Amino acid sequence: MTKLNNIATAADIRQFAEAESWTKPERLQLPKSGLAVILRRPTKFYWALRRSAWPRELCEKLDLIGVGVKPDLSVEETLLLLREDRQMLNEVFVHPKPSFEPSATQFDPSWLPKEDTDFILRYLRGQVLANGQDLESFSRGKSGPVKGSGGDGTPVCKDPEPDVVPGGGTLADR
């Protein structure tokens, strides 16, 4: 904050957003290798900060994916997204740390089995919990109409109230 007027600066807001960019680190056991790692998930603040540095045209193309359009990305745009994925991967792992040129205390992410990599990606997207429970495995309950809804064969309302006139009224006539 500026000392003169106690008003936040852009750097203060960005620092707050960066602090809120990650969830609390969680211990995960990878399903294929059985290895335990500590990861954290990116939040909406992470994506807002990252996208703010991308070219506007790329952001517009990626927004098309949300409406079912598969955009054509240039080589430069594809390389930018790959660099972003690598950056996120480096920031996601709390322990051990990945590196594409690992030292004795690091590992190369390509060493992970495909099943473990898929699990990590599903975790980052929020499709699986840290304990490995797949969110798609939750019981959705018994399907079918709700009792008394009319869909189960019983009438919703046996007798309409006497002061309700179906299809009429001053608003309906206008």
C-alpha positions in Angstrom: 0.0 0.0 0.0 1.1 3.5 -0.6 2.1 5.1 2.7 0.5 8.5 1.9 -3.1 7.4 1.5 -3.3 3.7 2.6 -4.7 2.8 -0.8 -3.8 -0.5 -2.3 -1.5 -0.6 -5.3 -1.7 -2.9 -8.3 1.2 -4.9 -6.8 -0.8 -5.4 -3.5 -3.7 -6.8 -5.4 -1.6 -9.0 -7.6 0.3 -10.3 -4.4 -3.1 -11.1 -2.8 -4.2 -12.9 -6.0 -1.0 -14.9 -6.1 -1.3 -15.9 -2.5 -4.9 -17.1 -3.2 -3.8 -18.9 -6.4 -3.3 -22.3 -4.8 -5.2 -24.6 -2.5 -3.6 -26.0 0.7 -1.1 -28.7 -0.2 -2.4 -32.3 0.1 -0.7 -35.6 0.3 -1.7 -37.9 -2.5 -0.7 -41.5 -3.2 -0.3 -42.1 -6.9 -2.4 -45.1 -8.0 0.1 -46.9 -10.3 3.5 -46.4 -8.6 2.1 -46.2 -5.1 4.4 -43.2 -4.4 3.2 -40.4 -2.1 3.6 -36.8 -3.3 2.4 -33.5 -2.0 0.5 -31.4 -4.5 -1.7 -28.3 -4.5 -4.4 -27.4 -6.9 -4.6 -24.1 -8.9 -7.6 -21.9 -8.1 -9.5 -19.5 -10.3 -7.0 -16.8 -9.3 -4.2 -18.8 -10.8 -5.9 -19.0 -14.2 -6.9 -15.4 -14.1 -3.3 -14.3 -13.5 -1.9 -16.7 -16.1 -4.4 -15.7 -18.8 -3.8 -12.0 -18.2 -0.4 -12.4 -19.8 -1.6 -14.3 -22.8 -2.3 -12.7 -26.2 -6.0 -11.6 -26.5 -6.5 -13.7 -29.7 -5.4 -16.9 -27.8 -7.9 -16.1 -25.0 -10.7 -15.6 -27.5 -9.8 -18.9 -29.2 -9.8 -20.8 -25.9 -13.2 -19.2 -25.0 -14.6 -20.9 -28.1 -13.9 -24.3 -26.5 -16.5 -23.5 -23.9 -19.2 -23.3 -26.6 -18.1 -26.5 -28.4 -15.9 -25.0 -31.1 -12.4 -26.5 -31.7 -10.2 -23.6 -32.6 -7.1 -23.8 -34.8 -4.1 -22.8 -32.8 -0.9 -21.5 -34.3 2.4 -23.1 -33.5 3.3 -20.2 -31.3 0.0 -20.5 -29.4 0.5 -24.2 -28.9 4.1 -23.7 -27.6 2.8 -21.0 -25.2 0.2 -23.4 -23.8 2.9 -26.1 -23.4 5.1 -23.7 -21.6 2.2 -22.8 -19.3 1.5 -26.5 -18.6 5.2 -27.0 -17.6 5.1 -23.9 -15.4 1.9 -25.1 -13.7 3.4 -28.6 -13.2 6.5 -27.1 -11.5 4.2 -25.1 -9.2 1.8 -27.9 -8.5 4.3 -30.2 -7.0 5.3 -29.2 -3.5 7.4 -32.3 -2.8 9.2 -33.8 -4.6 10.0 -31.1 -7.2 9.9 -31.9 -10.9 12.4 -30.7 -13.4 13.0 -31.5 -17.1 16.7 -31.5 -16.1 16.6 -33.2 -12.7 19.2 -33.0 -10.0 19.6 -35.7 -7.3 16.6 -34.2 -5.4 14.3 -33.8 -8.4 12.5 -36.0 -10.9 11.6 -35.8 -14.5 7.8 -35.7 -14.9 8.1 -38.1 -17.9 9.3 -40.8 -15.5 5.7 -41.0 -14.1 3.6 -43.8 -15.4 0.7 -42.7 -17.6 -1.9 -43.8 -15.0 -0.2 -41.6 -12.4 -0.1 -38.6 -14.8 -3.8 -39.1 -15.6 -4.6 -39.2 -11.9 -2.6 -36.0 -11.3 -4.4 -34.2 -14.1 -7.8 -35.4 -12.8 -6.9 -34.2 -9.3 -5.9 -30.8 -10.7 -9.2 -30.5 -12.5 -11.1 -31.4 -9.3 -12.3 -34.8 -10.6 -10.7 -36.8 -7.9 -10.1 -36.2 -4.2 -6.7 -36.3 -2.6 -7.5 -39.7 -1.0 -8.0 -41.0 -4.6 -11.8 -41.2 -4.4 -13.2 -40.5 -7.9 -16.0 -38.0 -7.7 -17.9 -39.9 -10.5 -18.2 -42.8 -8.1 -20.5 -41.0 -5.7 -24.0 -42.4 -5.7 -26.4 -40.2 -7.5 -29.3 -41.7 -5.6 -32.3 -43.4 -6.9 -33.4 -42.0 -10.2 -37.0 -41.5 -11.0 -39.8 -39.1 -10.2 -40.2 -37.6 -6.8 -43.2 -38.8 -4.8 -46.0 -36.4 -5.2 -44.5 -34.6 -8.2 -47.1 -36.0 -10.6 -44.5 -38.1 -12.4 -45.1 -41.1 -10.1 -48.7 -41.4 -11.1 -50.2 -39.4 -8.2 -51.9 -36.1 -9.0 -49.9 -33.0 -8.0 -53.0 -31.2 -6.8 -56.4 -33.0 -6.6 -58.6 -30.0 -6.5 -57.5 -26.5 -7.6 -58.1 -23.8 -5.1 -61.5 -22.1 -5.8 -60.0 -18.6 -6.2 -57.5 -19.6 -8.9 -58.8 -19.2 -12.4 -56.6 -21.2 -14.9 -55.4 -19.2 -17.9 -57.0 -15.9 -16.9 -56.3 -12.8 -15.0 -55.4 -9.3 -15.8 -51.7 -9.9 -16.5 -52.4 -12.9 -18.8 -54.9 -10.8 -20.9 -52.4 -8.1 -21.7 
